[in-house]
Amino acid sequence: MSTFKPGDVLLIGEACSVQFAGDRALRLRLVSVDSYPTYDGWVWLAGYVLNDKDLATDKREVFVQRSGVRVLHAAPAPGRPIRPAAAPSVRHVRRPAGGPVTPQRRATSGRRTTDHG
């Protein structure tokens, strides 16, 4: 008895149930396996039906014989979590006290001027 996990791509064909015989077979990217008890050897699977380009075309829940399900591609092994890129460092500018910085104050801020009085 194989264990299915989310992300597996499964072939659901005639061996799973007669309703999937011939051109009614489908490839399913597994989302979940229902843990609700059913008939011995049968299981409810939920997932996305894939087309020939591996794009999801429909969401389905299927009731199949576990022994008939073939795993075409196993889900990728979990890797290191992807960390977002570090935010750019922000340069803190010390602003002079006494209101907003205007272009005139910016030009003179930090410089000592002589008193013309």
N, C-alpha and C positions, 0 to 999 in steps of 0.2 A: 504494500500500500504506500503510494508516494504522498508526500506532503506538498501541497501547493501553497505558494505565497504571493502576495500582491506584487504585480509587475511581471509575473510569468506570462508568457504567450503560450496559450494552449490550443491544441487542435481538438475541436469538438466534432466528432464524426459518427458514423453508424455504430461503432463499438460502444458509444456512450448511450445512444438511444436511437431507435429506428427513425425518429423524426428528423435526424441529422444525416440521413443517408444520401449518397450521391452529391448532387450540386447544392444540397442544403447544408453541407458541412460548413463550419465557420472557424475562423481563428479569433480567439478571445483573449484580450489583455486583461488579466485577472485583477479585480479590485478587492473582492472579499469572498470568503468562504463562510457560508452560514453555519453556525455551530448548533442550530436547532436539530434535535434528533429526528431522523427520517428512517425509511426502510434500510435494512442492512445493505451496505455497499453503494447507496445512493447519496447524492449531496447536491445542495443548491449552490451555484456559483454565480457571482455577479461580476460583470466586466463590460468592456467595450469591444464590439465587433470591429475587426481590422480589415481594410481593403488590401489590394495587392501592393499598395505603396506604404503599408503600415500606418495608415491614418484611420482614426476612429470614425466610424460611420453611424453607429447606433449603440445605445446602452441596453444590455440584456441581462436577464436573470434566467438561468437554465437549470433544469433538474436532470442530472446525468448520473450514469454509473461511474463511480470513481475509477474503476479498473480500466475503463475504455478511454479515459482522457490521456492524451499524449502531450508532454511538455516539449514545445518546439524550441523555445528560448527561455532559459531561466532568468529571473530578475537579477539585475546587477547587484553584486555584494555591496552592502553599505560601506561607504568610505568615510574619510574625514569630512566633517561638516564644512560646507563652503562658508568662508568668512567674507563679509563685505570688505571692499577695499577701504583702507584707512582714509578718513576724511582729511582733506588738506589742512595743514596747520594754519591757524588764524593768527595774524600778527596783531597784538594788542597795542594800540596807540594811546599814549597818555594824553588826555585832553586837558587844556588849561581850565581852571575853574572859572565860573562866571558866565555861563551861557553856551550856546552852540558855537561850533567852530565855523566861522565864515571865511571866505577866501582871503580877506584882508588879515584876519587874525591868524590864519594858517601860515601866511607868509612871514609873520613876525613872531609866531610862537616859538618859544625856546631861545630866542635871541634877546640879549639885553640891548636896550637902546638908550642913548643918552637923552637926558632931559633937555628940551629946548626952551625952557621957560625962564 
